[in-house]
Amino acid sequence: MRRRINNAIRARLLAGLAAATMLAGTAMAQPETPASLDRLAAYFESVETLEGEFRQTTRDETDTVIEQAAGSFVMARPQRFVWDYDTPWEQVIVADGEKLWVHDVALEQVVVRPLDDALGVGAAQLLSGDFANLQADFDLSVTDDGRIRMQPTDPAWNFQRVHLTLEDGVPVTIEVQDGMGQRVTVELIGIERNPSIDFERFDFEPPEGVDVMQGA
């Protein structure tokens, strides 16, 4: 029987994934060149919205695949995103700038919590697009194979490390290690940078009849 990923864990991991995705399109070809992070900063500031699809694989501490998922996403600064899972279960995670909503369709359940409480100040600042806060909250470096490594400066964060793999100036893979043995790898597909997005897409209204619970 497949194990279902806990909503709270998925939301915490998604915070890191969404934050990392907002870095999309950084052209980083020379790991040893300090100017690479300057280009990262410049592009980070230029991306206001993103839209695309994703494939997500979650592995446990033994590297066993425990879940494969897929869906679509849309994001906008500041601190807004929709991460819409089509498979293996219908689930929608929405950040509206103030709150984080997790809607499990099959369970007819919505969990809501303040965005800052759910993501931590650092991740919320990261989503806001402030590169100064990014530098304060993460040790940024480039690995020998050209990936961007983001190591949180606060060890209490729920995700311990993020790696981005880029090709042709756009992210193709994001990997989040959560510090609890789980590793989530997300492949991004068909990314559109700075599309025109109606901010009403980030207004979440719980469907009639579902249970709405305040998250801890």
N, CA, C and O of each residue as an XYZ file, in Angstrom:
864
protein
N       0.843     -1.197      0.000
C       0.000      0.000      0.000
C       0.876      1.244      0.000
O       1.790      1.356      0.818
N       0.612      2.172     -0.898
C       1.422      3.367     -0.984
C       1.164      4.291      0.194
O       0.036      4.430      0.668
N       2.234      4.915      0.650
C       2.101      5.869      1.735
C       1.742      7.233      1.177
O       2.334      7.686      0.198
N       0.788      7.875      1.788
C       0.375      9.187      1.335
C       1.148     10.259      2.087
O       1.232     10.218      3.314
N       1.715     11.224      1.359
C       2.523     12.266      1.981
C       1.626     13.182      2.802
O       0.604     13.662      2.312
N       2.012     13.421      4.052
C       1.261     14.286      4.946
C       1.142     15.691      4.367
O       2.110     16.230      3.831
N      -0.059     16.291      4.477
C      -0.288     17.623      3.919
C       0.702     18.644      4.448
O       1.214     19.461      3.683
N       0.980     18.610      5.743
C       1.875     19.602      6.327
C       3.283     19.447      5.785
O       3.946     20.438      5.479
N       3.752     18.183      5.662
C       5.084     17.953      5.108
C       5.145     18.426      3.675
O       6.102     19.087      3.271
N       4.118     18.086      2.898
C       4.107     18.502      1.492
C       4.116     20.021      1.382
O       4.823     20.571      0.537
N       3.343     20.710      2.223
C       3.308     22.160      2.166
C       4.656     22.767      2.530
O       5.083     23.747      1.920
N       5.334     22.182      3.534
C       6.642     22.707      3.916
C       7.646     22.513      2.792
O       8.423     23.418      2.485
N       7.632     21.333      2.177
C       8.537     21.093      1.064
C       8.201     22.003     -0.102
O       9.093     22.518     -0.776
N       6.907     22.200     -0.337
C       6.486     23.053     -1.431
C       6.966     24.473     -1.234
O       7.270     25.163     -2.207
N       7.041     24.926      0.019
C       7.561     26.271      0.271
C       8.942     26.420     -0.333
O       9.247     27.415     -0.991
N       9.778     25.409     -0.098
C      11.109     25.457     -0.674
C      11.092     25.352     -2.182
O      11.845     26.053     -2.858
N      10.245     24.485     -2.726
C      10.162     24.322     -4.160
C       9.664     25.591     -4.829
O      10.224     26.028     -5.835
N       8.624     26.178     -4.279
C       8.085     27.396     -4.870
C       9.095     28.522     -4.812
O       9.267     29.269     -5.775
N       9.761     28.637     -3.676
C      10.780     29.668     -3.549
C      11.876     29.464     -4.566
O      12.304     30.411     -5.225
N      12.329     28.236     -4.698
C      13.411     27.969     -5.642
C      12.960     28.205     -7.074
O      13.730     28.712     -7.889
N      11.719     27.845     -7.391
C      11.231     28.011     -8.742
C      11.207     29.471     -9.155
O      11.377     29.775    -10.336
N      11.002     30.372     -8.222
C      10.981     31.783     -8.545
C      12.341     32.287     -9.004
O      12.466     33.436     -9.429
N      13.372     31.428     -8.921
C      14.693     31.790     -9.425
C      14.859     31.388    -10.877
O      15.958     31.503    -11.419
N      13.809     30.923    -11.519
C      13.918     30.316    -12.836
C      14.642     31.192    -13.842
O      14.460     32.409    -13.879
N      15.468     30.549    -14.656
C      16.074     31.224    -15.783
C      17.415     31.829    -15.509
O      17.892     32.601    -16.341
N      18.059     31.543    -14.415
C      19.366     32.083    -14.134
C      20.402     31.388    -15.006
O      20.583     30.174    -14.908
N      21.072     32.136    -15.845
C      22.096     31.552    -16.708
C      23.388     31.468    -15.923
O      24.063     32.476    -15.716
N      23.737     30.252    -15.480
C      24.887     30.074    -14.607
C      25.775     28.986    -15.191
O      25.593     27.806    -14.892
N      26.737     29.380    -16.024
C      27.555     28.410    -16.726
C      28.929     28.225    -16.108
O      29.545     27.177    -16.300
N      29.426     29.207    -15.376
C      30.766     29.141    -14.825
C      30.701     29.175    -13.306
O      30.617     30.258    -12.726
N      30.739     28.009    -12.634
C      30.606     27.968    -11.181
C      31.651     28.793    -10.452
O      31.382     29.323     -9.374
N      32.862     28.910    -11.039
C      33.919     29.592    -10.316
C      33.869     31.112    -10.496
O      34.670     31.826     -9.893
N      32.955     31.608    -11.303
C      32.893     33.034    -11.602
C      31.948     33.744    -10.642
O      30.753     33.445    -10.641
N      32.446     34.685     -9.817
C      31.567     35.394     -8.883
C      30.420     36.106     -9.576
O      29.354     36.278     -8.985
N      30.622     36.524    -10.820
C      29.559     37.240    -11.532
C      28.320     36.388    -11.722
O      27.246     36.922    -11.998
N      28.443     35.061    -11.581
C      27.285     34.185    -11.733
C      26.184     34.555    -10.757
O      25.011     34.596    -11.129
N      26.555     34.827     -9.498
C      25.543     35.200     -8.521
C      25.011     36.600     -8.783
O      23.881     36.908     -8.402
N      25.798     37.453     -9.424
C      25.283     38.757     -9.824
C      24.185     38.586    -10.863
O      23.167     39.277    -10.823
N      24.398     37.659    -11.796
C      23.366     37.393    -12.808
C      22.136     36.747    -12.168
O      21.003     36.985    -12.587
N      22.382     35.927    -11.147
C      21.272     35.351    -10.398
C      20.423     36.448     -9.771
O      19.195     36.425     -9.851
N      21.094     37.401     -9.151
C      20.374     38.507     -8.515
C      19.592     39.316     -9.542
O      18.447     39.695     -9.294
N      20.203     39.582    -10.689
C      19.546     40.389    -11.713
C      18.304     39.695    -12.248
O      17.266     40.328    -12.439
N      18.414     38.369    -12.492
C      17.253     37.669    -13.019
C      16.193     37.470    -11.945
O      14.995     37.542    -12.220
N      16.643     37.219    -10.719
C      15.700     37.071     -9.609
C      14.799     38.289     -9.512
O      13.601     38.167     -9.262
N      15.378     39.460     -9.711
C      14.602     40.689     -9.613
C      13.691     40.887    -10.819
O      12.689     41.597    -10.725
N      14.025     40.269    -11.951
C      13.256     40.518    -13.170
C      12.060     39.580    -13.331
O      11.159     39.867    -14.118
N      12.038     38.471    -12.603
C      10.933     37.511    -12.741
C       9.810     37.884    -11.789
O       9.994     37.878    -10.572
N       8.666     38.202    -12.330
C       7.509     38.562    -11.517
C       6.473     37.452    -11.469
O       5.806     37.275    -10.449
N       6.327     36.703    -12.555
C       5.346     35.622    -12.609
C       5.937     34.428    -13.352
O       6.819     34.581    -14.197
N       5.437     33.241    -13.024
C       5.840     31.992    -13.674
C       4.618     31.095    -13.801
O       3.697     31.150    -12.986
N       4.630     30.261    -14.852
C       3.536     29.307    -15.031
C       4.077     28.094    -15.771
O       4.933     28.229    -16.646
N       3.586     26.917    -15.430
C       4.039     25.712    -16.116
C       3.449     24.458    -15.500
O       2.457     24.515    -14.773
N       4.074     23.319    -15.801
C       3.665     22.034    -15.264
C       4.834     21.404    -14.521
O       5.975     21.845    -14.659
N       4.547     20.365    -13.728
C       5.612     19.722    -12.965
C       5.368     18.223    -12.853
O       4.235     17.746    -12.925
N       6.478     17.493    -12.673
C       6.455     16.089    -12.260
C       7.293     15.985    -10.998
O       8.416     16.489    -10.953
N       6.764     15.344     -9.989
C       7.389     15.340     -8.668
C       7.568     13.914     -8.158
O       6.646     13.101     -8.215
N       8.776     13.622     -7.656
C       9.080     12.312     -7.089
C       9.595     12.493     -5.669
O      10.509     13.283     -5.434
N       9.014     11.763     -4.720
C       9.435     11.825     -3.323
C      10.082     10.504     -2.944
O       9.515      9.437     -3.180
N      11.271     10.576     -2.355
C      12.007      9.395     -1.893
C      12.235      9.497     -0.394
O      12.370     10.589      0.157
N      12.275      8.329      0.259
C      12.525      8.315      1.687
C      14.023      8.204      1.963
O      14.842      8.319      1.051
N      14.374      7.978      3.243
C      15.780      7.945      3.646
C      16.550      6.780      3.032
O      17.781      6.795      3.021
N      15.842      5.766      2.518
C      16.510      4.632      1.862
C      16.566      4.800      0.348
O      16.984      3.891     -0.370
N      16.144      5.964     -0.132
C      16.094      6.293     -1.558
C      14.996      5.533     -2.287
O      15.020      5.427     -3.513
N      14.028      5.002     -1.535
C      12.879      4.329     -2.130
C      11.827      5.353     -2.537
O      11.502      6.252     -1.762
N      11.294      5.221     -3.749
C      10.243      6.126     -4.202
C       8.966      5.825     -3.434
O       8.460      4.703     -3.476
N       8.441      6.837     -2.727
C       7.213      6.646     -1.952
C       6.028      7.403     -2.546
O       4.882      7.164     -2.163
N       6.301      8.317     -3.480
C       5.191      8.990     -4.151
C       5.689      9.615     -5.443
O       6.790     10.161     -5.505
N       4.847      9.524     -6.483
C       5.064     10.256     -7.722
C       3.814     11.078     -7.996
O       2.691     10.582     -7.904
N       4.030     12.334     -8.332
C       2.907     13.245     -8.499
C       3.146     14.124     -9.717
O       4.265     14.232    -10.218
N       2.068     14.748    -10.182
C       2.175     15.637    -11.338
C       1.044     16.654    -11.273
O       0.012     16.427    -10.642
N       1.268     17.783    -11.944
C       0.250     18.812    -11.973
C       0.762     20.071    -12.631
O       1.666     20.028    -13.466
N       0.177     21.200    -12.248
C       0.539     22.484    -12.833
C       0.732     23.507    -11.724
O       0.278     23.313    -10.597
N       1.414     24.602    -12.059
C       1.659     25.648    -11.063
C       1.611     27.026    -11.710
O       1.805     27.178    -12.916
N       1.352     28.012    -10.882
C       1.450     29.414    -11.277
C       1.913     30.186    -10.062
O       1.505     29.876     -8.943
N       2.769     31.198    -10.261
C       3.307     31.981     -9.155
C       3.372     33.447     -9.527
O       3.465     33.798    -10.703
N       3.323     34.300     -8.516
C       3.477     35.739     -8.708
C       4.034     36.352     -7.435
O       3.715     35.913     -6.330
N       4.865     37.364     -7.598
C       5.342     38.112     -6.445
C       4.285     39.145     -6.081
O       3.599     39.651     -6.968
N       4.137     39.467     -4.814
C       4.839     38.883     -3.677
C       4.036     37.762     -3.004
O       2.849     37.926     -2.721
N       4.686     36.635     -2.754
C       4.187     35.568     -1.894
C       2.851     34.976     -2.341
O       1.951     34.762     -1.529
N       2.738     34.718     -3.636
C       1.512     34.111     -4.155
C       1.857     32.941     -5.063
O       2.733     33.055     -5.921
N       1.169     31.811     -4.878
C       1.326     30.697     -5.801
C       0.150     29.745     -5.676
O      -0.540     29.697     -4.658
N      -0.056     28.986     -6.749
C      -1.000     27.868     -6.766
C      -0.227     26.658     -7.261
O       0.346     26.685     -8.350
N      -0.211     25.582     -6.454
C       0.439     24.330     -6.840
C      -0.671     23.291     -6.884
O      -1.180     22.874     -5.844
N      -1.048     22.872     -8.094
C      -2.257     22.078     -8.323
C      -1.870     20.654     -8.715
O      -1.398     20.414     -9.826
N      -2.077     19.700     -7.781
C      -1.758     18.293     -8.028
C      -2.929     17.609     -8.719
O      -4.058     17.636     -8.228
N      -2.643     16.985     -9.882
C      -3.641     16.174    -10.575
C      -3.558     14.712    -10.156
O      -4.580     14.039    -10.019
N      -2.334     14.223     -9.953
C      -2.099     12.836     -9.567
C      -1.019     12.802     -8.496
O      -0.189     13.710     -8.457
N      -0.988     11.793     -7.623
C      -1.916     10.650     -7.534
C      -3.218     10.987     -6.822
O      -4.167     10.205     -6.871
N      -3.277     12.144     -6.159
C      -4.500     12.611     -5.521
C      -4.706     14.063     -5.884
O      -3.741     14.803     -6.076
N      -5.954     14.473     -5.977
C      -6.244     15.877     -6.250
C      -5.986     16.690     -4.990
O      -6.585     16.444     -3.943
N      -5.104     17.643     -5.102
C      -4.786     18.515     -3.981
C      -4.353     19.858     -4.535
O      -3.617     19.923     -5.520
N      -4.807     20.928     -3.904
C      -4.448     22.281     -4.332
C      -3.844     23.017     -3.146
O      -4.430     23.054     -2.064
N      -2.663     23.605     -3.356
C      -2.002     24.401     -2.324
C      -1.904     25.827     -2.838
O      -1.334     26.078     -3.900
N      -2.464     26.757     -2.077
C      -2.558     28.148     -2.519
C      -1.969     29.074     -1.468
O      -2.302     28.976     -0.287
N      -1.095     29.970     -1.900
C      -0.621     31.068     -1.052
C      -1.173     32.350     -1.642
O      -0.927     32.658     -2.808
N      -1.928     33.111     -0.832
C      -2.589     34.309     -1.343
C      -1.904     35.601     -0.912
O      -2.460     36.687     -1.068
N      -0.692     35.478     -0.367
C       0.025     36.652      0.113
C      -0.044     36.812      1.611
O       0.819     37.450      2.213
N      -1.081     36.227      2.227
C      -1.255     36.299      3.679
C      -1.444     34.927      4.313
O      -0.966     34.683      5.421
N      -2.138     34.032      3.616
C      -2.438     32.713      4.168
C      -2.013     31.615      3.199
O      -1.894     31.831      1.993
N      -1.788     30.426      3.769
C      -1.514     29.230      2.982
C      -2.692     28.287      3.147
O      -3.051     27.919      4.265
N      -3.297     27.895      2.019
C      -4.456     26.999      2.007
C      -4.055     25.671      1.386
O      -3.464     25.651      0.307
N      -4.366     24.560      2.047
C      -4.112     23.227      1.514
C      -5.459     22.504      1.425
O      -6.067     22.174      2.444
N      -5.914     22.264      0.191
C      -7.222     21.640     -0.044
C      -7.010     20.220     -0.537
O      -6.515     20.011     -1.644
N      -7.381     19.245      0.279
C      -7.364     17.838     -0.103
C      -8.759     17.494     -0.606
O      -9.708     17.413      0.173
N      -8.873     17.293     -1.912
C     -10.184     17.139     -2.535
C     -10.878     15.868     -2.056
O     -12.059     15.906     -1.710
N     -10.160     14.737     -2.030
C     -10.781     13.463     -1.661
C     -11.240     13.458     -0.207
O     -12.285     12.893      0.116
N     -10.465     14.084      0.661
C     -10.823     14.130      2.082
C     -11.831     15.222      2.395
O     -12.324     15.310      3.519
N     -12.144     16.062      1.402
C     -13.051     17.203      1.602
C     -12.592     18.021      2.809
O     -13.359     18.300      3.730
N     -11.328     18.387      2.768
C     -10.706     19.060      3.911
C      -9.805     20.186      3.420
O      -9.081     20.043      2.435
N      -9.867     21.307      4.131
C      -8.982     22.442      3.868
C      -8.282     22.810      5.167
O      -8.923     22.977      6.205
N      -6.955     22.935      5.100
C      -6.172     23.407      6.243
C      -5.620     24.774      5.878
O      -5.023     24.940      4.814
N      -5.814     25.756      6.754
C      -5.348     27.114      6.495
C      -4.508     27.586      7.665
O      -4.815     27.297      8.822
N      -3.450     28.311      7.358
C      -2.591     28.885      8.397
C      -1.984     30.170      7.859
O      -1.907     30.354      6.645
N      -1.550     31.065      8.746
C      -0.860     32.263      8.272
C       0.368     31.886      7.453
O       1.088     30.953      7.806
N       0.607     32.603      6.368
C       1.695     32.264      5.469
C       3.045     32.297      6.177
O       3.868     31.403      5.980
N       3.279     33.308      6.991
C       4.561     33.396      7.691
C       4.758     32.225      8.638
O       5.867     31.705      8.763
N       3.684     31.802      9.312
C       3.782     30.673     10.230
C       4.054     29.381      9.481
O       4.779     28.515      9.969
N       3.472     29.251      8.292
C       3.598     28.011      7.539
C       4.962     27.867      6.890
O       5.517     26.769      6.845
N       5.507     28.970      6.384
C       6.725     28.895      5.605
C       7.966     29.300      6.382
O       9.080     28.954      5.989
N       7.793     30.016      7.462
C       8.952     30.594      8.127
C       9.276     31.925      7.487
O       9.038     32.118      6.294
N       9.814     32.840      8.263
C      10.074     34.181      7.749
C      10.993     34.130      6.539
O      10.769     34.828      5.550
N      12.036     33.294      6.623
C      13.003     33.257      5.539
C      12.385     32.882      4.209
O      12.636     33.544      3.202
N      11.567     31.817      4.188
C      10.961     31.384      2.939
C       9.981     32.416      2.411
O       9.912     32.656      1.205
N       9.217     33.031      3.319
C       8.279     34.069      2.893
C       9.028     35.249      2.287
O       8.592     35.817      1.286
N      10.145     35.616      2.888
C      10.963     36.689      2.329
C      11.508     36.289      0.966
O      11.581     37.105      0.047
N      11.887     35.028      0.851
C      12.401     34.546     -0.427
C      11.339     34.662     -1.504
O      11.634     35.106     -2.614
N      10.114     34.272     -1.200
C       9.032     34.380     -2.164
C       8.745     35.821     -2.556
O       8.254     36.084     -3.654
N       9.052     36.763     -1.653
C       8.762     38.166     -1.937
C       9.717     38.746     -2.959
O       9.456     39.818     -3.507
N      10.813     38.064     -3.226
C      11.712     38.527     -4.263
C      12.765     39.503     -3.803
O      13.273     40.279     -4.611
N      13.111     39.489     -2.526
C      14.129     40.377     -1.989
C      15.455     39.624     -1.958
O      15.648     38.743     -1.121
N      16.366     39.963     -2.863
C      17.615     39.227     -2.960
C      18.492     39.423     -1.732
O      19.269     38.535     -1.381
N      18.379     40.573     -1.072
C      19.147     40.798      0.152
C      18.742     39.790      1.224
O      19.598     39.258      1.932
N      17.433     39.524      1.346
C      16.970     38.525      2.302
C      17.376     37.122      1.870
O      17.672     36.271      2.708
N      17.389     36.883      0.561
C      17.844     35.598      0.055
C      19.278     35.325      0.513
O      19.590     34.229      0.978
N      20.132     36.317      0.378
C      21.522     36.165      0.786
C      21.653     35.997      2.294
O      22.545     35.296      2.771
N      20.758     36.644      3.046
C      20.812     36.524      4.502
C      20.327     35.157      4.970
O      20.843     34.617      5.948
N      19.334     34.594      4.275
C      18.704     33.351      4.715
C      19.358     32.099      4.155
O      19.137     31.004      4.671
N      20.168     32.246      3.095
C      20.812     31.104      2.470
C      22.294     31.382      2.226
O      22.695     32.505      1.922
N      23.086     30.331      2.369
C      24.433     30.335      1.817
C      24.301     29.852      0.382
O      23.907     28.712      0.138
N      24.632     30.723     -0.571
C      24.484     30.405     -1.988
C      25.835     30.002     -2.567
O      26.850     30.654     -2.322
N      25.832     28.926     -3.334
C      27.057     28.486     -3.981
C      26.688     27.702     -5.233
O      25.513     27.449     -5.501
N      27.704     27.325     -5.989
C      27.497     26.548     -7.203
C      28.327     25.287     -7.098
O      29.517     25.346     -6.790
N      27.708     24.146     -7.351
C      28.403     22.862     -7.244
C      29.292     22.637     -8.465
O      29.209     23.363     -9.456
N      30.142     21.617     -8.372
C      31.046     21.311     -9.474
C      30.304     20.953    -10.755
O      30.820     21.166    -11.852
N      29.093     20.407    -10.621
C      28.326     20.044    -11.813
C      27.406     21.169    -12.285
O      26.561     20.960    -13.155
N      27.573     22.372    -11.705
C      26.853     23.539    -12.199
C      25.517     23.806    -11.551
O      24.835     24.755    -11.939
N      25.110     23.001    -10.572
C      23.849     23.266     -9.889
C      24.012     24.395     -8.885
O      25.099     24.613     -8.352
N      22.915     25.116     -8.630
C      22.909     26.146     -7.595
C      22.527     25.484     -6.281
O      21.480     24.844     -6.182
N      23.369     25.639     -5.281
C      23.094     25.083     -3.960
C      22.632     26.213     -3.041
O      23.276     27.259     -2.959
N      21.504     25.995     -2.346
C      20.959     26.968     -1.399
C      20.872     26.292     -0.035
O      20.008     25.446      0.191
N      21.759     26.664      0.858
C      21.810     26.064      2.189
C      21.261     27.057      3.206
O      21.863     28.116      3.384
N      20.142     26.769      3.887
C      19.594     27.707      4.863
C      20.594     28.019      5.963
O      21.300     27.131      6.440
N      20.654     29.280      6.365
C      21.531     29.665      7.464
C      20.921     29.326      8.813
O      21.634     29.272      9.815
N      19.605     29.095      8.855
C      18.919     28.717     10.084
C      18.705     27.207     10.080
O      17.903     26.718      9.285
N      19.393     26.445     10.941
C      19.261     24.981     10.928
C      17.886     24.488     11.336
O      17.577     23.310     11.154
N      17.051     25.362     11.886
C      15.716     24.948     12.317
C      14.731     24.859     11.152
O      13.614     24.369     11.323
N      15.132     25.324      9.979
C      14.222     25.288      8.841
C      13.859     23.856      8.498
O      14.661     22.939      8.675
N      12.637     23.673      8.005
C      12.136     22.336      7.720
C      12.772     21.714      6.474
O      12.862     20.490      6.376
N      13.204     22.523      5.542
C      13.963     21.967      4.424
C      15.403     22.424      4.591
O      15.662     23.598      4.855
N      16.330     21.501      4.439
C      17.719     21.758      4.780
C      18.560     22.210      3.600
O      19.582     22.870      3.788
N      18.150     21.870      2.395
C      18.969     22.242      1.250
C      18.137     22.183     -0.021
O      17.279     21.315     -0.176
N      18.402     23.115     -0.926
C      17.742     23.127     -2.223
C      18.827     23.141     -3.297
O      19.800     23.888     -3.193
N      18.656     22.311     -4.330
C      19.536     22.325     -5.493
C      18.699     22.613     -6.741
O      17.624     22.043     -6.923
N      19.204     23.499     -7.593
C      18.575     23.782     -8.875
C      19.474     23.303     -9.994
O      20.680     23.548     -9.974
N      18.899     22.622    -10.970
C      19.618     22.257    -12.181
C      19.026     23.049    -13.334
O      17.816     23.030    -13.557
N      19.894     23.749    -14.070
C      19.426     24.628    -15.136
C      19.994     24.221    -16.478
O      21.135     23.771    -16.584
N      19.160     24.391    -17.515
C      19.582     24.182    -18.890
C      19.009     25.302    -19.738
O      17.828     25.634    -19.642
N      19.873     25.883    -20.578
C      19.440     26.960    -21.473
C      18.756     28.095    -20.710
O      17.805     28.707    -21.195
N      19.265     28.358    -19.503
C      18.769     29.508    -18.768
C      17.483     29.306    -18.017
O      16.949     30.267    -17.463
N      16.944     28.064    -17.969
C      15.714     27.816    -17.214
C      15.914     26.592    -16.330
O      16.708     25.717    -16.675
N      15.216     26.505    -15.198
C      15.355     25.343    -14.321
C      14.647     24.137    -14.920
O      13.518     24.242    -15.398
N      15.313     23.005    -14.891
C      14.676     21.773    -15.364
C      14.437     20.804    -14.216
O      13.582     19.924    -14.312
N      15.192     20.962    -13.123
C      15.017     20.099    -11.963
C      15.259     20.894    -10.693
O      16.191     21.695    -10.622
N      14.409     20.669     -9.679
C      14.589     21.243     -8.349
C      14.558     20.101     -7.349
O      13.646     19.274     -7.369
N      15.552     20.056     -6.478
C      15.612     19.005     -5.463
C      15.628     19.646     -4.082
O      16.419     20.549     -3.810
N      14.740     19.166     -3.216
C      14.655     19.671     -1.851
C      14.891     18.527     -0.880
O      14.194     17.514     -0.932
N      15.859     18.680     -0.004
C      16.086     17.739      1.093
C      15.493     18.356      2.340
O      15.843     19.476      2.712
N      14.579     17.617      3.001
C      13.782     18.228      4.063
C      14.394     18.116      5.448
O      13.820     18.625      6.411
N      15.538     17.465      5.573
C      16.160     17.340      6.886
C      15.574     16.226      7.725
O      16.036     15.987      8.841
N      14.549     15.529      7.205
C      13.923     14.429      7.932
C      14.046     13.125      7.152
O      13.332     12.161      7.427
N      14.948     13.098      6.184
C      15.189     11.888      5.415
C      14.506     11.855      4.071
O      14.860     11.036      3.224
N      13.524     12.736      3.848
C      12.832     12.733      2.574
C      13.530     13.670      1.582
O      14.092     14.699      1.955
N      13.474     13.278      0.314
C      14.044     14.081     -0.761
C      13.004     14.189     -1.872
O      12.515     13.177     -2.376
N      12.673     15.410     -2.246
C      11.677     15.653     -3.278
C      12.376     16.229     -4.503
O      13.074     17.239     -4.418
N      12.177     15.570     -5.643
C      12.740     16.043     -6.904
C      11.600     16.435     -7.825
O      10.683     15.651     -8.068
N      11.667     17.662     -8.338
C      10.614     18.183     -9.203
C      11.202     18.552    -10.554
O      12.168     19.309    -10.636
N      10.613     18.013    -11.609
C      10.956     18.400    -12.973
C       9.938     19.430    -13.440
O       8.732     19.190    -13.377
N      10.419     20.570    -13.908
C       9.549     21.640    -14.401
C       9.477     21.573    -15.921
O      10.486     21.398    -16.604
N       8.267     21.715    -16.426
C       8.014     21.511    -17.855
C       7.257     22.699    -18.418
O       6.301     23.175    -17.806
N       7.673     23.178    -19.568
C       6.925     24.221    -20.274
C       6.779     25.507    -19.496
O       5.700     26.100    -19.469
N       7.866     25.951    -18.853
C       7.797     27.174    -18.050
C       7.613     28.400    -18.940
O       8.312     28.567    -19.939
N       6.677     29.239    -18.568
C       6.497     30.545    -19.199
C       6.857     31.613    -18.183
O       6.284     31.666    -17.094
N       7.807     32.462    -18.542
C       8.257     33.512    -17.630
C       7.483     34.799    -17.871
O       7.281     35.223    -19.009
N       7.058     35.406    -16.776
C       6.351     36.686    -16.779
C       5.094     36.696    -17.643
O       4.866     37.651    -18.387
N       4.266     35.635    -17.555
C       2.980     35.707    -18.243
C       2.060     36.688    -17.519
O       2.253     36.982    -16.339
N       1.072     37.181    -18.231
C       0.060     38.037    -17.612
C      -0.873     37.158    -16.791
O      -1.496     36.240    -17.324
N      -0.970     37.443    -15.483
C      -1.748     36.609    -14.575
C      -2.739     37.479    -13.802
O      -2.368     38.514    -13.249
N      -3.981     37.055    -13.770
C      -4.997     37.710    -12.958
C      -4.782     37.289    -11.508
O      -4.833     36.100    -11.195
N      -4.540     38.259    -10.615
C      -4.254     37.934     -9.223
C      -5.442     37.290     -8.521
O      -5.282     36.754     -7.424
N      -6.624     37.327     -9.118
C      -7.764     36.630     -8.522
C      -7.554     35.121     -8.509
O      -8.246     34.408     -7.782
N      -6.608     34.626     -9.303
C      -6.310     33.190     -9.298
C      -5.760     32.745     -7.944
O      -5.790     31.557     -7.621
N      -5.263     33.688     -7.155
C      -4.689     33.355     -5.860
C      -5.674     33.574     -4.711
O      -5.321     33.417     -3.542
N      -6.920     33.940     -5.057
C      -7.967     34.075     -4.042
C      -8.626     32.715     -3.858
O      -9.288     32.212     -4.766
N      -8.446     32.121     -2.683
C      -9.002     30.786     -2.450
C     -10.245     30.879     -1.582
O     -10.229     31.496     -0.516
N     -11.309     30.267     -2.046
C     -12.565     30.189     -1.299
C     -12.859     28.711     -1.060
O     -13.067     27.978     -2.027
N     -12.884     28.241      0.196
C     -13.144     26.824      0.450
C     -14.471     26.389     -0.156
O     -15.476     27.078      0.019
N     -14.498     25.269     -0.861
C     -15.751     24.788     -1.442
C     -16.798     24.523     -0.354
O     -16.465     24.207      0.788
N     -18.047     24.659     -0.733
C     -19.137     24.428      0.211
C     -19.124     22.978      0.684
O     -18.995     22.053     -0.118
N     -19.259     22.793      1.993
C     -19.365     21.459      2.557
C     -18.053     20.857      3.037
O     -18.073     19.807      3.678
N     -16.914     21.481      2.752
C     -15.643     20.912      3.208
C     -15.357     21.368      4.634
O     -15.834     22.414      5.074
N     -14.566     20.561      5.352
C     -14.124     20.936      6.683
C     -12.940     21.869      6.572
O     -11.975     21.561      5.872
N     -12.992     23.013      7.253
C     -11.906     23.991      7.250
C     -11.278     23.994      8.638
O     -11.955     24.243      9.635
N      -9.998     23.719      8.691
C      -9.286     23.633      9.967
C      -8.128     24.615      9.992
O      -7.462     24.836      8.981
N      -7.900     25.194     11.146
C      -6.754     26.075     11.334
C      -5.516     25.247     11.619
O      -5.498     24.451     12.557
N      -4.485     25.432     10.814
C      -3.249     24.689     11.015
C      -2.461     25.222     12.183
O      -2.527     26.404     12.518
N      -1.694     24.304     12.813
C      -0.870     24.707     13.942
C       0.383     25.402     13.447
O       1.215     25.822     14.252
